[in-house]
Amino acid sequence: MKLGLGTVQFGTDYGVSNRLGQTGPDEVEKILKFAAANGIHYLDTAPAYGNSEAVLGAKLTPSHQFRIVTKTIKIGKSTITDDDVKLTLDAFTQSLRQLQQDSVYGLLVHHPDDLLSAGGDRLMSELKALKTKGLVNKVGVSVYDREEIDRLLDKYSLDLIQVPLNVFDRRLLRNDYLRSIKNQGIEIHVRSVFLQGILLMSAEQLPSHLSGFSSYLKQWRKILNLYSISPLTAALNFVSNLTEVDAMMIGVNSLVQLKEIVSISLQEVIPQDDIIGLSIEDSNLIDPSLWHR
């Protein structure tokens, strides 16, 4: 199963469509138990996700089989110094402590500019050393667009990348770009499958600052009605059917939501030709970091 759990909701109130707030610890425990029993292998977290790491550490059983992926803290400087690298490594040690784990499956640089700044090679060198020590299985980057990926791959060998991808945001699918990355032996994890819930909304439910999605959502709903398919099913299937995708990280607030997702039959449900017009190129729409209320 390609499903993985994004855990930002376990540590903070996240998502434009989130009406339930931060997921409580008892609900997290139920979600993790159900996920483990239903073939979900990945957990995606980060120090930036509030107390997500600590919640996971408290609720994971010692014998769990999840592949945990966490991230680095943000340095955000034009030049990365040895002190910056030390702070990053100290933060990773803290992540292991919070998670109550001896090691993790993946460690992603959360902010690509930290590797593209002067001295970024120092940081990557030390992260790769964590692999040698057995503290990390795969080192990679959480990226936002093709330009970042190209610049990173010009400088570094990566094991894993996490990318945004959904029905509206197909920038990385153009000219088989994502497939070319996969062919380099890089594991690909996808986030933003529902675009923070936008793909599950109707045009009438959109917040005013996201009204630019209105025409696309109306067209999306028209296609879904034609095939009698739910937005959840169609959005999941779109990403799941991409052979170059190894895992898709889905955030949930409740066990009910996760059960609904797991129950969906993953198969090709909408011909690609029918959704060509839904691809959005405007970064101000498809990049949540650029949304302004």
C-alpha positions in Angstrom: 0.0 0.0 0.0 1.3 3.4 -0.9 -0.5 5.2 1.9 1.6 6.9 4.6 0.5 9.1 7.5 1.4 12.8 7.5 1.4 13.7 11.2 1.4 17.5 11.2 -2.2 17.4 12.6 -0.9 15.4 15.6 1.1 18.3 16.7 -0.6 21.4 15.5 -3.9 22.8 14.1 -3.0 22.6 10.4 -4.9 22.8 7.1 -7.2 25.2 5.4 -10.0 22.7 5.5 -9.3 21.4 9.0 -12.4 21.9 11.2 -11.4 19.5 14.0 -8.2 21.2 15.2 -5.2 19.3 16.6 -5.8 15.5 16.9 -5.8 14.4 20.5 -3.3 11.8 21.9 -6.0 9.1 22.4 -7.2 9.5 18.8 -3.6 9.4 17.6 -3.2 6.0 19.4 -6.3 4.6 17.6 -5.1 6.0 14.3 -1.6 4.4 14.7 -3.1 1.0 15.7 -5.4 1.0 12.7 -2.7 2.1 10.3 -0.3 -0.7 11.5 -3.1 -3.3 11.1 -3.9 -2.1 7.5 -0.5 -2.0 5.8 0.4 1.6 6.2 4.2 1.7 6.5 5.3 5.4 6.6 5.0 8.1 9.2 6.0 11.6 8.2 6.8 14.2 10.9 9.1 17.1 11.6 10.3 19.3 14.5 8.3 22.1 12.8 5.1 20.1 13.4 4.5 21.3 16.9 4.7 18.4 19.4 4.0 15.8 16.7 7.3 13.9 17.3 6.7 13.8 21.1 3.1 12.5 20.5 4.3 9.8 18.2 7.1 8.8 20.7 4.5 8.4 23.4 2.1 6.4 21.4 4.3 4.1 19.2 4.7 0.6 20.6 8.3 -0.6 21.0 7.8 -3.3 18.3 6.2 -1.0 15.7 7.2 -1.6 12.1 6.6 2.0 10.8 9.2 3.7 8.6 9.5 7.1 10.3 10.6 10.1 8.2 11.5 13.3 10.0 13.1 16.6 8.9 15.8 19.1 9.8 15.3 22.4 11.5 15.4 25.5 9.3 18.8 27.3 9.2 17.8 30.1 6.8 21.1 31.7 6.2 23.1 32.6 3.1 26.1 30.8 4.5 26.0 27.6 6.5 28.6 27.5 9.3 29.9 24.7 11.4 27.8 26.0 14.3 24.7 25.8 12.1 25.5 22.2 11.2 26.0 21.4 14.9 22.6 22.9 15.8 21.0 20.9 13.1 22.6 17.6 14.3 21.6 18.5 17.9 18.0 19.0 16.8 18.1 15.6 15.0 19.3 14.0 18.3 16.4 15.8 20.0 14.0 14.3 17.3 15.2 10.8 18.1 14.7 11.5 21.8 11.2 12.8 21.2 10.3 10.0 19.0 11.9 7.5 21.4 13.7 5.8 18.6 17.3 4.7 18.1 17.1 5.6 14.4 14.7 6.7 11.6 14.1 5.5 8.1 14.4 9.0 6.5 15.8 12.4 7.3 14.8 15.2 4.9 16.2 18.7 4.8 13.0 20.6 5.4 14.2 23.8 3.7 16.1 23.2 0.4 17.8 26.6 0.5 19.8 25.3 3.4 21.6 22.9 1.1 21.8 25.4 -1.8 23.4 28.1 0.4 27.2 28.5 0.7 28.4 25.8 3.0 25.4 23.6 2.3 27.8 20.8 1.4 29.0 20.8 5.0 25.4 20.0 6.1 24.9 17.3 3.6 28.2 15.7 4.5 27.2 15.4 8.1 23.7 14.1 7.3 25.3 11.4 5.1 27.5 10.6 8.1 24.4 9.8 10.1 23.7 7.0 7.6 27.2 5.5 8.2 26.4 5.6 11.9 23.1 3.7 11.3 21.0 6.5 12.7 19.3 7.2 9.3 18.5 4.9 6.4 17.9 7.5 3.7 18.8 11.2 3.4 16.9 13.5 1.2 15.0 16.8 0.8 11.5 18.1 1.0 11.2 20.1 -2.2 8.6 22.4 -3.9 9.4 22.6 -7.6 11.4 21.3 -10.5 14.0 24.1 -10.3 14.9 23.2 -6.7 15.2 19.5 -7.6 17.5 20.3 -10.6 19.7 22.5 -8.5 20.0 20.0 -5.7 20.7 17.0 -8.0 23.5 19.1 -9.7 25.2 19.1 -6.3 24.1 16.1 -4.3 23.2 12.4 -4.5 19.8 12.0 -2.8 18.1 8.9 -1.5 14.6 10.3 -1.0 12.6 13.4 -2.1 9.2 14.5 -0.9 7.2 16.5 -3.5 3.8 18.2 -3.8 1.6 16.5 -6.3 -2.2 16.4 -6.9 -4.8 16.8 -9.6 -4.3 20.6 -9.7 -0.5 20.6 -9.3 1.1 18.4 -12.0 4.2 20.5 -12.7 6.5 17.5 -11.9 4.7 15.2 -14.3 5.4 17.3 -17.4 7.7 15.6 -19.9 8.0 12.6 -17.6 10.2 14.6 -15.2 9.2 12.7 -12.1 9.9 9.4 -13.9 13.4 10.6 -14.8 14.0 11.2 -11.1 12.7 7.8 -10.1 15.0 6.3 -12.8 17.9 7.7 -10.8 17.1 5.4 -7.9 15.5 8.1 -5.8 12.6 7.2 -3.6 9.6 9.5 -4.2 7.1 10.5 -1.5 4.2 12.7 -2.3 2.5 15.2 -0.1 -0.5 17.6 -0.7 -2.5 14.9 -2.4 -5.7 16.8 -1.4 -4.1 20.3 -1.6 -4.9 20.9 2.1 -8.4 19.7 1.4 -9.2 22.1 -1.5 -9.9 19.1 -3.8 -12.5 17.8 -1.3 -14.3 21.1 -1.1 -17.1 22.6 -3.3 -16.6 26.0 -4.8 -19.0 27.4 -2.3 -16.9 26.2 0.6 -13.8 28.0 -0.4 -12.3 30.7 1.9 -12.5 34.1 0.2 -8.7 34.3 -0.2 -8.7 31.1 -2.2 -11.6 32.1 -4.6 -9.2 31.6 -7.5 -9.8 27.9 -7.3 -13.6 28.3 -7.9 -13.7 27.7 -11.6 -11.4 24.7 -11.3 -13.4 23.1 -8.5 -16.6 23.5 -10.5 -15.0 21.7 -13.4 -13.6 19.1 -11.1 -17.0 18.4 -9.6 -18.6 18.3 -13.0 -16.2 15.5 -14.0 -16.7 13.7 -10.7 -20.5 13.7 -11.2 -20.1 12.4 -14.7 -18.3 9.3 -13.4 -20.2 9.1 -10.1 -17.0 9.3 -8.1 -16.3 11.0 -4.8 -13.6 13.7 -4.6 -11.7 11.7 -2.1 -11.6 8.6 -4.3 -10.6 10.5 -7.4 -7.8 12.5 -5.7 -6.3 9.4 -4.1 -6.4 7.4 -7.3 -4.8 10.1 -9.3 -1.6 9.9 -7.3 -1.7 6.2 -6.4 -1.8 5.2 -10.1 1.5 7.0 -10.8 4.1 4.2 -10.9 6.9 6.6 -10.0 5.3 7.4 -6.6 6.5 5.2 -3.8 4.3 6.6 -1.0 1.7 9.3 -0.5 1.5 11.0 2.8 -2.0 11.7 3.9 -2.9 13.8 6.9 -6.0 12.8 9.0 -7.6 14.2 12.1 -9.5 11.2 13.1 -9.8 7.4 12.9 -13.0 7.8 10.9 -11.2 9.8 8.2 -8.4 7.2 8.0 -10.9 4.3 7.8 -12.7 6.1 4.9 -9.4 6.5 3.0 -8.3 2.9 3.6 -11.6 1.6 2.4 -11.3 3.2 -1.0 -10.6 0.9 -3.9 -7.5 2.2 -5.6 -7.9 1.8 -9.3 -7.9 4.0 -12.4 -11.3 5.8 -12.2 -11.0 8.9 -14.5 -9.3 8.9 -17.9 -6.4 11.3 -17.9 -7.8 13.2 -21.0 -10.8 14.3 -18.9 -8.7 16.2 -16.4 -6.2 17.9 -18.6 -7.8 21.2 -18.1 -7.6 21.0 -14.3 -3.8 21.5 -14.2 -3.0 24.8 -12.7 0.3 26.6 -13.4 -0.2 29.6 -11.1 2.1 29.1 -8.1 0.1 31.5 -6.0 -2.7 29.0 -6.2 -1.0 25.6 -6.0 1.7 26.4 -3.5 0.1 26.7 0.0 3.1 28.6 1.3 2.0 31.5 -0.9 -1.6 31.6 0.2 -2.3 34.9 1.9 -5.4 35.5 4.0 
